[in-house]
């Protein structure tokens, strides 16, 4: 019996040794694969953040793709990840479309190397080594070979889009498309050779229906806050008068053709206290209804030599004619101000422009009433008695007494600032009633009341370019998100 027990004891020891190795392997498997899962999660979070940072830079401007790569690397740098090894340029792929709900119907993944077209970016971290601590011990077993490390691959795809709220149903065909540039590229301050249109330059928006040529403007179909379309010429005028009625939408728009009658002009001119078919209670004027002078010289863009001013409006003459009455010194840099800046000064300082002889239909406040109080709320009002409104001016110029008077209607700040869609009409082959995509929204300051010629289609809007709509504007919203 003793000999048998001795034999059993001798057999147990090798079995225990094998069992210990197996248990060690199981433990190592759990620990090392747990470590692998931890690294995979950490790297996935890192690449998600890098993709989002990269997508944020895809604004269709020059250098957007390189800025996207830099932003992704800067996002990884604080995490101790060696950037040059992990994120070379070839680990970025840019897409114009990926078939998301933001893309045109039936579009799939389309790669691009153009800053104009890139809306999405895929960022990849490939072959990231994760060192194994315990599994390599299994090498002691016959026929078992374990690597000292495993490699992890992670990827993320993010996109950037924007949507607009409270903009008038107006669009213009990109005037620089004939030169091969998008509107965004043409006005980019970093454009080689300088921008073709700068803040402070004036621009004539001319309505020429059925002629979707660069530089012409047209109307869009208004949509309410629920996204439902509004029909009829009067509704078009009402939405031009009050863009806050317009719901929020991505830059996928629809043109509005057909008869417009005079409603676009009526809507536009409510800002100047001129009403026809619309009421001041619903559509109050701007705080300050004077028209501002046109530029004195123009650029020739695409054969149009009378639409795009150079910003050289006669600021000094304007001061002498409309601000001599109050005796205040002219601001030192007045002559270099844009008309928008002048309007802001007039409103904030309480010195409205006026003509003492009322030759322009703009009478001056009494000296005792100056300066007019600067408001501290959303509408410009004044506790002083409301002056009598003058008789209608034969040439249709407006009553100026709405800078801050507590009359009906009270003036509303910002009424003369509009965001207008820029569309590449040639590229999209715009013809009549159809869906279009805005490549940008331009911000304009309204300079003068609308002018209409002999027909309903002879409409001119004179504006001053202020820049592109951006995240600084409350109507503009950027949507950056992960898609994969």
Phi, psi and omega per residue, in radians:
X1 nan -0.730 -3.122
X2 -1.073 -0.656 -3.110
X3 -1.159 -0.633 3.128
X4 -1.163 -0.743 3.119
X5 -1.100 -0.659 3.120
X6 -1.090 -0.626 3.130
X7 -1.201 -0.678 3.115
X8 -1.131 -0.705 3.130
X9 -1.095 -0.644 3.129
X10 -1.186 -0.487 3.135
X11 -1.397 -0.500 -3.095
X12 -1.212 -0.645 -3.069
X13 -1.046 -0.846 3.082
X14 -1.093 -0.651 3.124
X15 -1.104 -0.725 3.103
X16 -1.088 -0.662 3.137
X17 -1.128 -0.763 3.120
X18 -1.133 -0.730 3.134
X19 -1.080 -0.686 3.118
X20 -1.092 -0.713 3.120
X21 -1.134 -0.725 3.129
X22 -1.104 -0.795 3.118
X23 -1.076 -0.689 3.101
X24 -1.116 -0.697 3.106
X25 -1.109 -0.749 3.123
X26 -1.103 -0.753 3.113
X27 -1.098 -0.776 3.117
X28 -1.098 -0.675 3.117
X29 -1.064 -0.784 -3.135
X30 -1.134 -0.788 -3.086
X31 -1.208 -0.813 -3.077
X32 -1.235 -0.665 3.105
X33 -1.287 -0.477 2.990
X34 -1.141 -0.704 3.089
X35 -1.138 -0.699 3.107
X36 -1.086 -0.760 3.113
X37 -1.121 -0.648 3.122
X38 -1.117 -0.774 3.123
X39 -1.169 -0.665 3.120
X40 -1.077 -0.754 3.116
X41 -1.134 -0.758 -3.123
X42 -1.102 -0.777 -3.125
X43 -1.203 -0.633 3.112
X44 -1.115 -0.751 3.076
X45 -1.071 -0.688 -3.129
X46 -1.152 -0.773 -3.103
X47 -1.270 -0.519 3.034
X48 -1.069 -0.831 3.125
X49 -1.112 -0.676 3.136
X50 -1.143 -0.713 3.135
X51 -1.151 -0.712 3.109
X52 -1.119 -0.732 3.117
X53 -1.117 -0.698 3.131
X54 -1.161 -0.761 -3.109
X55 -1.097 -0.555 -3.141
X56 -1.039 -0.481 -3.098
X57 -1.491 -0.070 -3.069
X58 -1.438 1.305 -3.086
X59 -1.867 0.281 3.078
X60 1.186 0.237 3.103
X61 -1.686 2.845 3.120
X62 -0.950 2.371 3.099
X63 1.402 0.149 -3.063
X64 -1.096 -0.679 -3.090
X65 -1.180 -0.724 3.122
X66 -1.199 -0.680 3.086
X67 -1.095 -0.588 3.109
X68 -1.126 -0.760 3.123
X69 -1.108 -0.747 3.139
X70 -1.094 -0.753 -3.130
X71 -1.095 -0.683 3.124
X72 -1.131 -0.750 -3.134
X73 -1.180 -0.673 3.106
X74 -1.133 -0.519 3.100
X75 -1.211 -0.581 -3.113
X76 -1.479 -0.422 -3.005
X77 -0.967 -0.805 -3.122
X78 -1.167 -0.200 -3.090
X79 -1.622 0.128 3.057
X80 1.277 0.439 -3.135
X81 -1.712 2.174 -3.101
X82 -1.143 1.873 -2.937
X83 -1.164 -0.785 -3.042
X84 -1.108 -0.563 -3.139
X85 -1.422 -0.617 -2.980
X86 -1.596 -0.635 -3.066
X87 -2.158 1.124 2.969
X88 -1.224 2.930 -3.090
X89 -0.991 -0.588 -3.090
X90 -1.233 -0.124 3.093
X91 -1.584 0.173 3.050
X92 -2.025 2.341 3.004
X93 -2.265 2.247 -3.121
X94 -1.841 2.534 -3.104
X95 -2.246 2.508 2.988
X96 -1.419 -0.712 3.086
X97 -2.466 2.739 3.047
X98 -2.330 0.098 -3.105
X99 1.487 0.334 3.125
X100 -1.380 3.037 3.139
X101 -1.150 -0.276 3.119
X102 -1.485 -0.172 -3.067
X103 -1.698 2.820 3.065
X104 -1.001 2.676 -3.130
X105 -1.031 2.503 3.080
X106 1.167 0.302 3.076
X107 -1.570 2.496 3.084
X108 -1.965 -2.701 3.111
X109 -1.399 2.085 3.139
X110 -2.187 1.951 3.135
X111 -1.255 2.678 3.099
X112 -2.613 2.670 2.997
X113 -2.058 0.261 -3.101
X114 -1.747 2.289 3.077
X115 -1.142 -0.418 3.121
X116 -1.156 -0.704 -2.942
X117 -1.689 -0.331 -2.985
X118 -1.235 2.045 3.056
X119 -2.020 -0.229 -3.069
X120 -2.367 2.699 3.069
X121 -2.501 2.360 3.018
X122 -1.844 2.273 3.135
X123 -2.051 2.341 -3.088
X124 -2.211 2.363 2.906
X125 -1.930 2.067 -3.007
X126 -2.083 2.507 3.035
X127 0.950 0.787 3.058
X128 -1.329 2.116 -3.059
X129 -1.379 2.317 3.044
X130 -2.068 2.029 -3.087
X131 -1.270 2.380 3.094
X132 -1.716 2.368 -3.077
X133 -1.723 -0.731 -2.978
X134 -1.912 -0.592 -3.114
X135 -1.035 -0.616 3.114
X136 -1.040 -0.324 3.111
X137 -1.077 -0.455 -3.117
X138 -1.184 -0.113 3.075
X139 -1.046 -0.339 -3.106
X140 -1.248 -0.307 3.133
X141 -1.370 2.488 3.132
X142 -1.064 2.303 3.072
X143 1.368 0.081 -3.122
X144 -1.853 2.249 3.100
X145 -2.286 2.077 -3.104
X146 -2.035 2.380 3.061
X147 -1.266 2.672 3.088
X148 -1.383 -0.240 -3.139
X149 -2.668 2.776 3.004
X150 -2.102 2.809 -3.096
X151 -2.010 2.462 -3.097
X152 -1.990 2.349 3.029
X153 -2.031 2.270 3.064
X154 -2.354 2.705 3.140
X155 -2.616 2.747 3.055
X156 -2.607 2.549 3.121
X157 -2.212 2.146 -3.115
X158 -2.213 2.755 3.141
X159 -2.392 2.757 3.117
X160 -2.190 2.223 3.038
X161 -2.391 2.936 3.052
X162 -2.340 2.739 3.013
X163 -2.361 2.694 -3.036
X164 -2.047 2.598 3.065
X165 -2.250 2.647 2.968
X166 0.949 0.905 3.050
X167 -2.039 2.621 -3.113
X168 -1.256 2.721 3.139
X169 -1.345 1.108 -3.113
X170 -2.243 2.501 3.037
X171 -2.486 2.785 3.007
X172 -2.395 2.563 3.089
X173 -1.317 2.220 -3.105
X174 -0.865 2.001 -3.086
X175 -1.224 -0.246 -3.079
X176 -1.739 0.057 -3.105
X177 -1.112 -0.608 3.120
X178 -1.103 -0.422 3.105
X179 -1.562 0.041 3.106
X180 1.468 0.328 -3.117
X181 -2.156 2.514 2.983
X182 -1.286 2.858 3.117
X183 -1.092 -0.719 3.139
X184 -1.050 -0.736 3.124
X185 -1.167 -0.733 -3.050
X186 -1.144 -0.543 -3.091
X187 -1.761 0.074 -3.120
X188 -1.152 2.160 3.113
X189 -1.018 -0.419 -3.140
X190 -1.585 0.127 -3.131
X191 -1.075 2.308 3.059
X192 -0.998 2.233 -3.091
X193 1.556 -0.101 3.097
X194 1.644 2.743 -3.125
X195 -1.197 2.642 3.121
X196 -1.528 -0.235 3.079
X197 -2.544 2.276 -3.058
X198 -2.148 2.722 3.062
X199 -0.947 2.292 -3.086
X200 1.835 -0.302 3.099
X201 -1.357 2.490 3.105
X202 -1.547 2.816 -3.112
X203 -2.637 2.268 3.045
X204 -1.573 2.168 3.006
X205 -1.694 1.996 -3.081
X206 -1.916 2.304 3.133
X207 -1.627 2.081 3.092
X208 -2.384 1.549 -3.056
X209 -1.016 2.502 3.115
X210 1.206 0.170 3.050
X211 -2.188 1.549 -3.036
X212 -1.568 1.060 -3.092
X213 -1.705 2.707 3.104
X214 -0.915 2.253 3.111
X215 1.758 -0.370 3.127
X216 -1.386 2.689 3.068
X217 -2.027 2.792 -3.116
X218 -2.586 -3.114 -3.094
X219 -1.879 2.672 3.058
X220 -1.905 2.774 3.081
X221 -1.333 2.097 3.137
X222 -1.151 2.596 3.032
X223 -2.310 2.473 -3.122
X224 -1.427 -3.049 -3.058
X225 -1.133 -0.343 3.104
X226 -1.578 -0.039 -3.120
X227 1.528 0.082 3.132
X228 -1.440 2.422 -3.112
X229 -1.253 2.592 3.038
X230 -1.899 2.445 -3.083
X231 -2.094 2.804 3.083
X232 1.786 2.569 -3.110
X233 -1.137 -0.673 -3.121
X234 -1.151 -0.696 3.097
X235 -1.050 -0.664 3.093
X236 -1.052 -0.801 3.117
X237 -1.101 -0.669 -3.134
X238 -1.156 -0.677 3.130
X239 -1.270 -0.519 3.022
X240 -1.225 -0.650 3.111
X241 -1.179 -0.621 -3.068
X242 -2.407 1.531 -3.124
X243 -1.093 -0.303 -3.135
X244 -1.141 -0.215 3.076
X245 -1.297 -0.364 -3.079
X246 -1.288 2.319 3.101
X247 -1.304 3.028 3.127
X248 -1.438 2.492 -3.130
X249 -2.715 2.583 2.925
X250 -1.176 2.900 -2.999
X251 -1.278 0.578 3.030
X252 -1.750 1.891 -2.950
X253 -2.103 3.101 3.134
X254 -2.401 2.262 -3.117
X255 -1.222 2.755 3.141
X256 -2.155 1.983 3.136
X257 -1.968 -3.112 3.135
X258 1.719 -3.034 -3.080
X259 -1.212 2.275 3.107
X260 -1.982 -0.236 -3.089
X261 0.932 -2.419 -3.125
X262 -1.824 0.154 -3.032
X263 -1.117 -0.637 3.071
X264 -1.005 -0.725 3.101
X265 -1.141 -0.752 -3.136
X266 -1.054 -0.745 3.128
X267 -1.132 -0.770 3.135
X268 -1.054 -0.755 -2.991
X269 -1.373 -0.108 3.030
X270 -1.066 -0.472 3.108
X271 -1.118 -0.393 -3.105
X272 -1.829 0.315 3.100
X273 1.128 0.561 3.079
X274 -1.997 2.171 -3.016
X275 -2.247 2.351 3.023
X276 -2.650 1.905 -3.119
X277 1.418 -0.118 3.107
X278 -2.212 2.685 -3.047
X279 -1.873 2.525 3.102
X280 -1.140 -0.427 3.120
X281 -1.132 -0.689 3.122
X282 -1.452 -0.572 -3.026
X283 -2.285 1.389 -3.063
X284 -1.203 2.799 -3.133
X285 -1.363 3.052 3.048
X286 -1.405 2.788 3.038
X287 -1.358 1.549 -3.035
X288 1.942 1.924 -2.993
X289 -2.022 0.249 3.090
X290 -1.195 2.506 2.958
X291 -1.414 2.635 3.139
X292 -1.923 2.611 -3.056
X293 -1.139 2.710 3.065
X294 -1.329 2.843 3.018
X295 -1.168 2.792 -3.077
X296 -1.655 -0.285 3.100
X297 -2.456 2.801 -2.973
X298 -2.325 2.724 2.995
X299 -1.612 2.574 3.025
X300 -1.674 1.891 -3.119
X301 -2.114 2.016 3.128
X302 1.062 0.563 -3.125
X303 1.469 -0.018 3.095
X304 -1.698 1.870 -3.024
X305 -1.848 0.186 -3.104
X306 -2.357 0.315 -3.073
X307 -1.971 -0.445 -2.987
X308 -2.065 1.807 -3.115
X309 -1.326 2.925 -3.122
X310 -1.807 0.208 3.098
X311 1.374 0.157 -3.077
X312 -1.668 0.972 3.122
X313 -1.305 2.687 -3.048
X314 -1.379 1.316 -3.072
X315 -1.121 -0.691 -3.118
X316 -1.140 -0.755 3.119
X317 -1.126 -0.642 3.130
X318 -1.102 -0.748 3.099
X319 -1.066 -0.825 -3.094
X320 -1.095 -0.599 -3.067
X321 -1.471 -0.640 -2.976
X322 -2.007 -0.046 -3.133
X323 -2.239 0.102 3.118
X324 -1.175 -0.429 -2.987
X325 -1.151 -0.493 -3.022
X326 -1.669 -0.172 3.032
X327 1.297 0.120 3.119
X328 -1.363 2.587 3.125
X329 -1.200 2.520 3.103
X330 -1.231 2.327 3.073
X331 -0.933 2.517 -3.013
X332 -0.959 -0.772 -3.047
X333 -1.765 0.361 -3.095
X334 -0.917 -0.784 -3.022
X335 -1.108 -0.296 3.135
X336 -1.772 0.004 -3.118
X337 -1.285 2.619 2.956
X338 -1.342 2.894 3.115
X339 -1.160 -0.542 3.062
X340 -1.124 -0.740 3.120
X341 -1.139 -0.666 3.094
X342 -1.108 -0.779 3.121
X343 -1.046 -0.706 3.121
X344 -1.138 -0.693 3.120
X345 -1.136 -0.796 -3.115
X346 -1.041 -0.723 -3.128
X347 -1.242 -0.796 -3.076
X348 -1.222 -0.652 -3.091
X349 -1.474 -0.288 3.120
X350 1.428 0.393 3.097
X351 -2.053 1.561 -3.127
X352 -1.240 2.655 3.060
X353 -1.239 2.480 3.109
X354 -2.781 2.827 3.115
X355 -1.982 1.968 -3.105
X356 -0.960 -0.486 3.134
X357 -1.560 -0.004 -3.134
X358 0.985 0.460 3.135
X359 -1.138 -0.468 3.101
X360 -1.804 0.260 3.139
X361 1.319 0.296 -3.088
X362 -2.146 1.681 -3.132
X363 -1.445 2.759 -3.055
X364 -1.644 2.573 3.016
X365 -1.145 2.732 3.060
X366 -1.120 2.596 -3.118
X367 -0.976 -0.601 -3.091
X368 -1.179 -0.333 -3.097
X369 -1.612 0.029 -3.071
X370 -1.803 2.608 -0.166
X371 -1.299 2.722 3.080
X372 -1.182 2.525 -3.081
X373 -1.073 2.484 3.060
X374 -1.475 2.150 -3.064
X375 -1.285 2.775 3.086
X376 -2.203 0.442 3.119
X377 -2.480 -3.019 -2.938
X378 -1.308 -0.395 3.109
X379 -2.129 2.559 -3.080
X380 -1.503 1.935 3.129
X381 -2.305 2.855 -3.092
X382 -2.476 2.245 -3.127
X383 -1.186 -0.204 -3.135
X384 -1.150 2.685 3.122
X385 -1.015 2.483 3.121
X386 -1.279 2.214 3.121
X387 -1.216 2.793 3.078
X388 -1.169 2.438 3.133
X389 -1.343 2.406 -3.107
X390 -1.226 2.887 3.065
X391 -1.146 2.678 3.123
X392 -0.958 2.423 3.129
X393 -1.464 2.310 -3.062
X394 -0.959 -0.649 -3.087
X395 -1.492 0.091 3.036
X396 1.507 0.117 3.116
X397 -1.203 2.742 -2.912
X398 -1.515 2.804 2.957
X399 -1.294 2.172 -3.040
X400 -1.477 -0.107 -2.913
X401 -1.412 0.902 3.087
X402 -2.347 0.453 3.051
X403 -1.149 -0.741 3.124
X404 -2.763 0.319 -3.084
X405 -1.329 2.548 -3.092
X406 -1.520 0.942 3.141
X407 -1.951 3.135 3.041
X408 -1.679 2.092 0.026
X409 -1.674 2.767 2.991
X410 -1.308 2.518 -3.113
X411 -1.285 2.669 -3.117
X412 -2.134 2.140 3.129
X413 -1.072 2.670 3.069
X414 1.401 0.030 -3.078
X415 -1.152 -0.390 -3.077
X416 -1.720 0.191 3.057
X417 -1.898 2.210 -3.097
X418 -2.292 2.584 3.044
X419 -1.914 2.135 -3.020
X420 -2.139 2.369 -3.079
X421 -1.272 2.311 3.029
X422 -1.764 2.202 -3.053
X423 -2.191 2.367 3.028
X424 -1.454 1.570 -2.982
X425 -1.207 -0.657 3.135
X426 -1.164 -0.834 -3.125
X427 -1.028 -0.703 -3.092
X428 -1.595 0.022 3.120
X429 0.895 0.918 -3.100
X430 -1.222 2.184 3.102
X431 -2.592 1.835 3.054
X432 1.266 -2.584 -3.030
X433 -1.350 1.925 -3.060
X434 -2.906 2.927 3.051
X435 -1.355 2.448 3.080
X436 -2.416 2.817 3.104
X437 -2.083 2.199 3.090
X438 -1.393 2.284 3.097
X439 -1.529 -0.237 3.076
X440 -2.953 2.937 3.001
X441 -2.124 2.218 3.113
X442 -1.646 2.478 3.133
X443 -1.753 2.180 -3.085
X444 -2.167 2.602 2.972
X445 -1.825 2.221 -3.083
X446 -1.302 2.100 -3.061
X447 -1.580 -0.747 -3.030
X448 -2.448 2.848 3.062
X449 -1.130 2.719 3.131
X450 -1.152 2.518 3.121
X451 -2.054 2.319 -3.133
X452 -2.159 2.353 -3.134
X453 -1.495 -2.595 -3.039
X454 -1.234 -0.427 -3.099
X455 -2.083 2.910 3.127
X456 -1.165 -0.353 -3.089
X457 -1.592 -0.064 -3.128
X458 -1.673 1.474 -3.037
X459 -2.223 2.318 3.064
X460 -2.192 2.339 2.997
X461 -2.052 2.194 3.112
X462 -1.801 2.176 -3.069
X463 -2.363 2.870 3.031
X464 -1.987 2.206 -3.137
X465 -1.217 2.282 -3.119
X466 -1.933 -0.264 -3.076
X467 2.320 -3.120 3.095
X468 -1.501 2.547 3.003
X469 -1.075 2.458 -3.098
X470 -2.595 -3.107 -3.115
X471 -1.096 -0.215 3.071
X472 -1.270 -0.319 -3.119
X473 -1.646 2.339 -3.072
X474 -1.166 -0.321 3.118
X475 -1.432 -0.240 -3.015
X476 -1.826 2.245 -3.084
X477 -2.295 2.255 3.122
X478 -1.698 2.346 -3.117
X479 -2.078 1.857 3.091
X480 -2.026 2.185 -3.106
X481 -2.640 2.815 3.055
X482 -1.440 2.442 3.090
X483 -1.975 -0.513 3.097
X484 -2.508 nan nan
